[in-house]
Each structure stands twice: as structure tokens, then as C-alpha cells.
Amino acid sequence: MNNNNSHIPAGYKLSPLGPIPEDWEVKRLGEVCTRITDGTHGTPQKQQSGVPYLTAIHIKDGVIDYENCYYLTEEDHRDIYQRCNPEYGDVLMVNIGAGVGAVAMNKVEYEFSLKNVALLKPNKRILTGYFLETYLLSSKKKNLHKLINGGAQPFWGLDDIAKIHILLPSLAEQSKFENVIRLWDTAIEKQTQLVEKLTLRKRGLMQQLLTGKKRLKGFGGEWKEVRLGEVFDERNETNCDNLPLLSITGDKGVIYQSESDKRDISNDDKSKYKRICPNDIGYNTMRMWQGRSALSELEGIVSPAYTIVTPKESVDVRYMAMLIQQPRIVYDFWTHSQGLVSDTLNCKYPDFSQVKVSIPSKEEQTAVANFFVELDKEIELANKKLARLQEEKRGLMQVLLTGKKRVKQYDKKEEFQN
């Protein structure tokens, strides 16, 4: 006779969620929460002060924005609070709208109300709020796929939420799990703070070095005022549809469209698309007043909605790319843009060319650009370390939350200090 459980490791058992440790259980949220309810689905009258209430926009995965809450009258609050009274350790879940599925544990002890947010009150005799939050975040994609209802906007019904399965270790093991994961959370928080510190430092140095308030060692002399038309020409080359399609992004610079997160909505006929080359700057003609520009390291074509400028020999384009994104220069692009309202403003090359900037010698421009290249490398290394810590945490959660490895294997703090 075949033993169907022969593939299950010793100390494990088969469950609706696969093999799990013998001392774990599989429960539904309705069995491990003393209450699953939600706040109002109407639109309470916002007040300047009163009792705070949170909506879906205040709940992100693992984070609750208490500072920017809305306020209710005492009367409206009491009506909602009778059925929805969040306490420390309860879990909030967005159950309607674009952010459906976002989950975070409540970390305050004062009263507030909820709108379009479900409240999961864990039975503290068998389940901690931290474990519930972490488990729901780890299984979010699977649960969303199974349970979101359709209609004008996605939503989870409270009955559907109550049916979600959860793996349930003992409270003692949940506590150990929390201690282990918080080691990673602490490391991630510190690394995030370092990235923010380096980024702010770069921003401050740019404001000083790109305005002449601070000079690099060895440089002096007067700066000169020029119009951008004196140091940039327009590149207006079309009929280059043999070149790859590129996308100009706000955070990644100029990239191949195939690498963009945005859907390709380009025309089949690309004869009017503009060529952009390495060391060109491309900017959104109708969004230059918002600083939408990027230096290209690639050759390809971009939408006709962009203006392409190419530098003259008298400037270092890396320096100029940073300079034209500074707030004062961006404001000048706004004043030079044509149009009656923001949605119709455009800054074509003739307008761009009239904007005045003050610049040092090309040698100083190059030195400043090289300085920021090194600073960017430092920021990139810090970001890579942050990404590695986040990936390590995800991997650890995957094995611990499924019981593939037991948390007692990770009891010693020194195992995490690397």
C-alpha cells in the first residue's frame, strides 16, 4: 500500500496549506479574531478638529499615517465607534478601493474611527497582532487573487476576510518570530535612515555647489550669466524609427521602453518621434515647469512630446543636467512657458533658450559633476545594502511563516549580526 504522506518530513503533517509543523494549526481569520468589522462607508463631514478618523489613504502595508488624519464630530465618531473601536495590536485592512488589501497593525492607544477600512481584532490568547499583520502581508497576493470582488471598485467583504486561512504557531513561537524579524526591521530602519541622510546631504550640497555659495577647493573666479540657448542647441531629428524606443522617467532617467513599468502607448507610426543621443537632455515640453528632464546615456527615439537639447563644447552636460532641475531654474521654466493654465503650459526650445543661468568655468563644472558622481556611488551602495536586507527579510519570513524552518533555529541574536 502506498503511503501518501511519505514525502512529509518527520515532525510535520499535511494541512490545507501544505505540510506544516505537527504542533501548528490552520485556522480561518474568523476563528482567531474576536471581531472582524469595519467603519462607515459613507463620507463623514470633515472637521478641523475633533476625534481623528482614518481612511484607506492612511493605511499602507505595515504603515499607518496618523499625523495626516481627518477629524469627526464627537457625535459622528460615537456612531462609528460603537461597532469599530481600534485598540493597540488590532490590525487594520483596507477593504474597499484602489488600496484594497493594505494591512497594518495599530500602534496607538487613543480613540479614532475608520472609513473604508476593516478592523481585525486578534484573540490575544492565541494570536498576536504583529504575527497577524506579518502573515497577511506575506500572503497578500494570493488572498487578493482569490477574494477581491468586482464592481465599480474592488472590495473584500467581511465574510470573505473571515474565511482567509492563517497558519497558527503557539504564542511562544509567535513571540520568538517577532523578535527575530524585528532584528531585520531594525537593520532596515537604520539603513533607510542612512539612505535618507545621504540623499538630503546631496540635495543640500547641490543647492550650494550649483549656486556658488560653496566652491570646491582650488576654484575661484567670477561666474558668468548665459542664456540656455548659448550653451544648448535643439536636436530635432525625425524619421529614425530604426532606433529603439526610449522612455524618459523621473527616477530612472532615460531607459528603454521595454524596461519601463508603464504600458507602451506609442503610435505605430514613429516617423515623427525624435532622436536622442548620449549626452543629450530630453525634457517633457508640457512638464518642464515641473522639472521633468533627464540626461541620456542611450541612443534611440522618444515621443514628439519631448524636446531634445544637445550641449555645446563650453559646458559639461552632467553639470547642466543637475542645474536645470534646481528649484529656482524650474521656476524660470514656468515663467517662460506658454499657456493659460497648468495643463496647457509648454516650454518649447525658443522658450527654453531664453532662460538665464549663472555658471562657472567648464573645469569647475566638471569637478562638481565628478564630485556628485562619487556621491551617487555612495548612495547607490547604501541602496543596494538596503535592498539586500529587505530581500533577506522576505526570504526569512517565507521559511519561518510556512514552518519550513522553525524560529527556534534563529534564537541567537549573534546569528543576525553580519
Beta strands, then each sheet from edge to edge (+ up, - down):
strand 1: 12-13
strand 2: 20-21
strand 3: 25-28
strand 4: 33-38
strand 5: 51-54
strand 6: 59-60
strand 7: 63-64
strand 8: 70-72
strand 9: 91-94
strand 10: 103-105
strand 11: 113-114
strand 12: 117-122
strand 13: 165-168
strand 14: 224-227
strand 15: 232-234
strand 16: 246-248
strand 17: 254-256
strand 18: 274-276
strand 19: 281-284
strand 20: 293-295
strand 21: 300-302
strand 22: 306-311
strand 23: 356-359
sheet 1: 1+ 2-
sheet 2: 3+ 13-
sheet 3: 4+ 12- 9+ 10-
sheet 4: 8+ 5- 11-
sheet 5: 6+ 7-
sheet 6: 14+ 23-
sheet 7: 15+ 22- 19+ 20-
sheet 8: 16+ 17-
sheet 9: 18+ 21-
end
